[in-house]
Amino acid sequence: MTVAVVDYGAGNLRSVEKALVRAGAEDVVVTGDPAVVAKSDAVVLPGDGAFPDCRAALGQAAGLGEALDEAVRRRGKPFLGICIGMQMLATEGEEYEPTAGLDWIPGRVVRIEPGEAGLKVPHMGWNTLRAHRPHVLTAGLDLGPHGLHAYFLHAFHLAADSEQDVIASADYGGDVTAIVARDNVAGVQFHPEKSQRLGLELLANFVRWRP
């Protein structure tokens, strides 16, 4: 099984690659080659920085948009977006200026508005996750207020149009979307490659996922 980690100049690629290998992936390829992405068995799209910058970088990478459509939308291969890679699944992002997303999971990427005084934005640090519904990616994970922690670093999150697309959230003065999924497409707002046991277990579930 080949997992393609998409290189479009905006992501923590080597850390993601190493984490996938530790999670049991047999063949991980960091690549910006559309042909490799299109033929891969699973696709991971990292993303660090601002939504408009990442979206522009992905759009300017010749052939990558079409390759993602081929692998994920036409061939139905498992897809995981990480951080901004998850946010780009939305219909539109509101960071700095309205920016069109991939529209694979309908919704908007909006600024976090904590309902408690003293909570700063960006949201940076460790949080437990609250499950909204079962999913392959969270199978066997120790979630809940006394469960494992995930590492977050972000100021925006994906407000999905449908509650059915939200798999888990974190509490940061209110619900912050942590995991979304629809069909063969999933995304995590936190960084699994930095989230120790929780991250590795989630990536292992992703490697085994056959939607």
Disulfide bonds with the S-S distance in Angstrom:
none
